[in-house]
């Protein structure tokens, strides 16, 4: 059940991300958020949340014998896609 939910979330988030990139471009996603304090707050919240997830991911990967570096790089490059894929591939 958890795996199905992760796949659904990853798929829906992927579609939403593809639409956003198609309409606004990769850079446009961020520049739109930097135009006012509300957008900057959302970006700051996302950054804080991803740092917390990365701390958990690093510890979990080490504890389960996985190399955390590729997952950290993937998360830094793609945001929430990294942790979602990590959870899908976790035993």
C-alpha positions in Angstrom: 0.0 0.0 0.0 2.8 2.4 0.9 4.6 1.7 -2.4 1.4 2.4 -4.4 1.0 5.7 -2.5 4.6 6.6 -3.2 4.2 5.8 -6.9 1.0 7.9 -7.1 2.6 10.9 -5.4 5.7 10.6 -7.5 3.6 10.4 -10.7 1.4 13.3 -9.8 4.3 15.5 -8.7 6.1 14.5 -11.9 3.2 15.6 -14.0 2.8 18.9 -12.1 6.5 19.6 -12.4 6.5 18.8 -16.1 3.6 21.2 -16.6 5.3 24.0 -14.6 8.6 23.6 -16.5 6.7 23.5 -19.9 4.8 26.7 -19.0 7.5 28.7 -17.2 10.8 27.0 -17.9 13.2 25.6 -15.3 14.5 29.0 -14.3 11.0 30.5 -14.4 9.9 28.2 -11.6 12.3 29.9 -9.2 12.2 33.5 -10.5 8.5 33.5 -10.0 9.0 32.6 -6.4 11.6 35.4 -5.9 9.2 38.2 -6.8 7.6 38.7 -3.4 8.0 37.7 0.3 5.3 35.0 0.1 7.2 33.2 -2.7 10.5 33.5 -0.9 8.9 32.1 2.3 7.7 29.1 0.3 11.3 28.6 -1.1 12.8 28.9 2.4 10.3 26.4 3.8 11.1 24.0 1.0 14.8 24.4 1.6 14.4 23.8 5.4 12.2 20.7 4.8 14.7 19.3 2.3 17.6 19.8 4.6 15.7 17.9 7.3 14.9 15.1 4.8 18.5 15.0 3.7 19.7 14.5 7.3 17.2 11.6 7.7 18.1 10.2 4.3 21.9 10.3 5.0 21.4 8.5 8.3 19.0 6.0 6.9 21.2 5.2 3.9 24.2 4.6 6.2 22.2 2.4 8.5 20.9 0.3 5.7 24.3 0.0 3.9 23.5 2.3 1.0 25.7 5.1 -0.3 23.9 8.3 0.6 25.9 10.6 -1.8 24.0 9.8 -5.0 20.7 10.4 -3.1 21.9 13.8 -1.8 23.1 14.8 -5.2 19.8 13.7 -6.7 17.8 15.6 -4.1 19.9 18.8 -4.5 19.4 18.6 -8.3 15.7 17.6 -8.4 14.2 18.5 -5.0 11.6 16.1 -3.7 12.1 13.6 -6.5 15.3 12.4 -4.8 13.7 11.4 -1.5 10.6 9.9 -3.2 12.7 7.7 -5.4 14.9 6.8 -2.4 11.8 5.6 -0.5 10.6 3.6 -3.6 14.0 1.8 -3.8 14.4 1.3 -0.1 14.0 -2.3 1.1 
